[in-house]
């Protein structure tokens, strides 16, 4: 591997001003919340950072990296705090912030973006277009971690509470893509496969390769363009919140709402977490949490006024029959957390929850709704068994912190029929190094739960639980990786364990 020769050649490709080698410039690419807070992965500085400006430049860089055996890592908006963009070994990071191209097809209702385009600003741009051009459509990214969740090289599931699975997972809203493979060749799938865009031709021939980069973190190549479907902005919609005293009771309501196909984006969430999402200050979040029982059930309803009225009536009956209480309108307005998503707009409240709950961590999995209770019981048992490991976890001197300590959440797709997810989110006093060490132990135990229950984890390929839970699929995916990337230059150690 000749890094110096690679660097000089890359400067010729992109221009020397877009290649950064100083340690102070490289350091932000070596760390995120997982390395900084949980100390679960070692910080790894890239040898240098490159900001390409075009697909052609990326192709040349990839060909050169193959020739000189230089590992490449990628980063888009830089807000996916899940080690997906951190180097796992000595290599070079490609940063796509210069690639901000956006092309809206008003006739075929799609938007094509380059990998440096963030979902959050793009939603803001569509809000302007809606007003200025009376164009009542917008993309839907399916939620996900942070405002760059739709970054083309970092496809995530997407799970943003009330409308997190409104049109199913984010990947299902992709209509085609352009991808630089590890040999430098260009793959164009589905809507982008022809000489002209094929609008909504989203399949074949053969395997649907649009799904190739899903959760791979650039292990198969670099997506340089992505076509998102546009969906209508609902004329009428409401959100409905209900109070419950425990986690298990609202699950009865969820199952009945699913059976009756009432509401969209069903979620169950503890009041402390929802209050942290909704509040502008930690004091406000405490007040909001204290005026409500322990658990919320939330859903959104859209359609004609008649449909909304009908579904609201049925939902209210189901909630009442299962022991819940509909939150009054003034409080529903206060708990604004993810209501913007009810209309399908992208937003991220993660900075709020990090600010109000301190250091947080989560463990989640895909399960059938009737298994959520067992998942919650297992989580509570682990936390109870390891309570002594944490100094001040439930007995933290700061008022209210103990009640922030943990709580379950669920996210369900449009009518709850696919990819049901359940998560346990918890906070700890990160001012104590002993607590941080203890949290690593707790996370290790919690990661065993999906394995025990035979479920798919909410993790990256780098997570050691993936090959345990899905051994056959994992082996097949690795074979495909070997075929596409025999030199293993694309994100080694990220998409797959080494």
N, C-alpha and C positions, 0 to 999 in steps of 0.2 A: 504494500500500500504506500503510494507516494503522495502524501498530503500536500507537500509544498508544490509539487508539479500540478496537482489537481487544482490547488488554489489559483495558481498563475493562469491556468487554462480557463478556469471559471471567470476570472476577471476579464479575460478577452471576450467571453460570451455575454456577460451581463453588464460589464463596466466595473471598474475598481471601486467606485463609490457605493456599490451595492453588495460589497463583500466586507464583513466585519470580523476582525480577529482579536481586537482588544478584549481582555478579560471582563472589563466592566460592561461591554456590549453583549458578551456571551452569557453572562451570569443569569439574566432573567429566563433564558431558555433551558436552564438546568434544574429548575425547581418549581413546585406548585404546592397546593395545600396538602397533598399527600406526603410529599417529601418534607415539607416545612413543619407540618403539624404532627403527623403520625410517625415520621421517621421510618416509614415502611420501605422506601426505596432510596438508594444512595444518589445524592446529587451528582450529575455527570455533565460537565461542560462540553458542548460541542467544540470541535477544533476551530471552526469558524462558522459564521452564519451568512447565508446567501439569500438575497431578495430577488428572485427572478421576476420578469415582467410579462412574459408571454409563454404560451404553450411550447413554441419552438425552442425557446431558451431552456425550458425544463427538459425537453427531449434531448438536447445536446448535453446537458448536465448529466442525465441518467446514463447516456451512452458512455460518457467519459468515466463516470463512477464505476460502471461495469468493467471498463478497460483497466482501471487502476485499483479495482477492488476496494472502493471507498464506501462505507455504509452511509445511507441517507436517512434522515429523519425529517418530519414535516410539522409545521404549525400554521394554523390559520388565524382566527381572531385572537387566540391566546387565552380564552376564558374557559376551556374545557378542563376543569381542575381534576383530572383523573389519570394522570401519568401517561396518557395516550400520546403526548407530544414530546415527552422527555427522552433524551438519548439513553439507551441501555448499555452502550459501549462506545468506544472511541469512534467518532464519525462527524458528519456535517449536517447542520440543520438548514432546511429550506423554509423560509418565511414568506407567505403569500400576500402580505399586506398591500403590495403594489398592484395586485391583480383584482381590481375592483369593478370589472365590467358587468353591466346589467343590461339585458335586452328583453323588453316586454313585447309579447306577441298578443295584441289586443283581439285579433280575429280568432286564433286558436286557443286563447286563454292559457298561456304558459309564460313563465319568466325564466330566462337563462342567465345564470350567474357564474362568475369565476370564484375560485376558492377563497379569495380574501374578503368576500362580501359577507358581512354579519347579518344574521337573521333579524336582530332587533332594529337596526337602522333601516333595513329593507322594509320591514313592516311600517315604519314611520314614513318612508317614501310612498308606500301604497296608500297611506292615510291622506297624504297630500293629493295624490292622483285622484282618489275618490272624490275629494271636494272640488278639485279644479276641473276634472274631466267627466264627472258624474259616472265614474267607472266603478261599479259596486262589486269588485272582485279583489281577492288578495290570496297570497300563498299561505299554505299551512305547513309548518315545519314539525309538528308533533311534539313540541316542547323539547326537553332535553337539558343537559347541564350548561347553563350559561348562554349568553347572547349569540355565541357563534356555533350553536348546536347543530346547524345544518351544514357546517363547513364540509365541503365535498370530500375531503380526505378523512373525515372523522364522523361517518354516519353513526348516529346513536338511535336508540329505541324511541326516545321522546316520551315524557311522562309529566305533563304539567297540570295535574289536578283536574279542575272542572272540565277542561276541553282537551286534556292531554292526549286522549285517544279518540278525539272527535271523528277524525277520518282515518282511524287506525294509526299504525306506527308511521313515523316520518318517512321511512324508506318507501312505503306504499304510495306516497305522494310524489315520488320522483318519476318523471316520464322519459328519462333518457340521460345519458352522460357521455362525456369525452374523457378518456383515461389514458395516461402515458404508462405503458407497461414497462417492466424492468429492463427490457432490451431496447427501449427508446421508441418502439413502434406505438401507433395511436389506435386505441380501440374506441369505436363509437357505437353506442347501443341504442336500441329502441327508437325513440323519436329523433335521435341524431344520426341514425344509421345510414340514411340515404343522402343523396346530393343536396336535397332540400329537406327541411324538417318535416317529419311525417306526423305532425301534431300528436294525436293520441294513439299512435301505434306503439303500444308499450310491451310487446311480447316478441319472442322468437327472432329469427329461426333458431331452433335448438334451445339450449338453456337460456333463461333470462339473465344475461350477464350484467344487467343493471344492478343486481343485488350483490355482485362480486365484492365490492369494497365494504359491505356492511360489517361494522365492528372489527374490521381488519387493521385499522389505523395505518394505512398505506403499505401494509405488508405485501399486497399484490400489485401496487402501482399507485400513481398519483392522479386523482381526478382533477382535471383542469376546467371543466365546464359541467354544469348540472342543470337540467331542465325540471322546473317545479310546476306542477299543475296549479291553476288558480281556481279558487272556490268562491261561490257567491257569499257576500256579506249578508247575514240574516237581517230582514227588515224588523222582525220582532224577536226578542229573546228575553228570558228572565233567568235569574239564579235563585235557587231555593236552598236554604240552610236549615238544618234541624239539630236540636240538642239531644244528646244521650248521656247516660251516666257511666257506660262502660263500652268496650270495644266490640264485644260479641253481639250485643242486642241489635245495633244498626245493620249488622251483616244479614240478619233476617229480612230487614227492609230491602237491602241491596238485592238479595236473591229474588224477592217478589217483584221489585222494579225491573230487574232483568227479564223475568218471566213475562211480564206484561209489556216489555219494551217501552218503558216510560223513562224519559230523560236521557241526557247524553253526558259523557265525562263524569260518571259517578265516582265519588271519592269518599273515603272515611278518613278523618285526620284528627289527631289530638288537638285540644284547644290551645295548648302552649305553642305548638309549632305554627298553627294557623295565625295566632296572634302575632308571632314574630314576623311572619310573612307580611302581615297587614299593616304593621305599625311603623311610625316614623322614628320612634325612640323606644328604648328599653322600658322606660316608665309606662308609656302607653301600652306596650305589649303586655305588661303585668296587669294593668287595669282591665284590658280587654279579656285576658284569660280568666281573671277572677270573677267576672260577671257572668260566666257561662259554665255549665257542667263540663265534664271531662272531654267528651268526644263530639265532633261535628260529623254529620252526613251532608254532603253537598252534591248538587247536580244542576245542570243547565237544561233549559227547554227552549226550543226555537220553532218557528213556523208561523202559521196564520194566528190571529188573535184567538180564533175559536179552538185551534189545536192546543195553544198554550193554556187556555182556560181549562180545557178538558184534562190535559196531562197534569196540570197543577192540582186539580181536584183529586185525581186518582192518587198522585204522589202523596198528597196531604193525608188521605185516608190510610194509605199503607204506613206512613210514618206514625200516625196516631195509634193505629192498631198494634204496632210493634213497640209502643212505649216511648216514642220520641215526641218532641215538642217543636213545632215550627218556630224558628227565630223571628221576632217581630221585624218589620221592614227597616226600622231605624238601625237595629243592630246588624241586620244583613248588609246594610250599606256600609257600616263601620268595618265589618270583616271583609274588606274589599279584595284582599289577597290576590286571587286569581280570576276575579270576575271579568277582567278585560279579555281573558282567554275564552270566555263564553261566546264572544263574537268571533273567535278564531284569530285574534291578533296575538302576535308573538310578544311575550314579555318575560322578564326574569326577575324574581324576587329574592334570588339567592343571596345577594349582598345584604339584604335586610336580615335574613335569618342568621347569617354569619355574625352580623353586628350585634344582634339581640341575644342570641344563644351562646355567644362565644364560639369556641372550637366545637364543631359538630362532626359526626360520622354517621354512616348509615350502612345497613345491610339489607339487601332485598333479594327477591326471587320471583319467578313466575309460578303461580299455583292456581288451582281451581278455588273458587270462592269458599267452598265448604272445607277447605284446608287452612284458611286464614287463622282460625281459632287455635289450631295446633301450633302454627308458626308463632303466634303471639305468646302462647304458653311457654314454648321453648325459649324464646328470647328473654322473657321475664325470669325464667329459671336460671339461665346463664348469668344474668345481671345480679340476681339474688345470691347465687353461689360465689360470685366474685366481688361482692360489695366490699369486702375487707381489703381488696387489692387497691381500691381507690381512696386516697386520703381526701375527704371532704366532698365526695361525689354527691351523696344525698345530704350531707351535713355541711355544705359549703357555707361560709360565714356571710356571703352576699345574699340578701333577702330574695327568696323566690328561685334561686338557682337550682335547688334540689328538685323543684317541680318541673324545671326545664329538662331534667335528666334524660327523659326518653319517652317515646310514644310511637304507636303503630300508624301506618298510612296505607291506603290502598288506592290504586288507579285502575279504572276499567275502560275498555274501548267503547265505541259508540253505543252499543246496546250490551256491552259487557260480555260478548261471546268469545273474544279471542284475546290472547296476551294479557290476561289478568295479572297484575303485579301487586305485591305486598312488600312493604319496606318497614324497617324499624329504624327510626332516626333518634340519635341521642347526643347529648352535649356533655362536656366535662371541663373541669377547672384546669385549663392548659397552662396556668402559671406555675404549676407544680410538675417538675420533670418526672417525678414518681408516677403521677397520674398519666402522663403521656406514655410511659413504659407500660403501665397497666392496661391502657386502652389498646395497645398492640396485642396484648394477651387476649383481651376480650374479643377483639375483632377476629383473631385466629379461631377462637371457639365458635363465634357466631357464623363464620364462613362455613363451618361444618354442617349447619342446619340444612341448607339446600341439598347437600350431598345425602344426608340422612333421609330427607323427605323425597329424594329422587326428582328434584326440580331443576329448571334452568336458572342459573344465577344472573343477576344484574351486574355483570363484570366485563372487563376487557379480556382479550385473549391472553394477556400477560398474567392473568390471575391463575394460580396453581389449581384452583378448584375446577376449571373448565375441562381439562382432559380427564378428570375423575368422573364428572357427571355425564359428559358426552364423548366417550372414548372413540367410538367408531367415526362420528362426524369429525372429530378433531384430527384423527389420523388421515382421513380423506382430504380435509382442508390443508393439512401439512404436505400431502403429496402434490396437491395443486400448487402450493407455494413453491415446492421444489421444481416443478415443471416450468413455472413462469419465471422464477427467480433463482436459477441454479447457483449463482454466486452469493446469494443471500445478502444483497446490498440494500434491499428495501426494508427499513425499520426493523433490523434484526433484534430479537429479544422483546419486541413490543407486541406485534400481532400474534406471535407464538412464543412460547417458552423455549429457551435455548437448551 
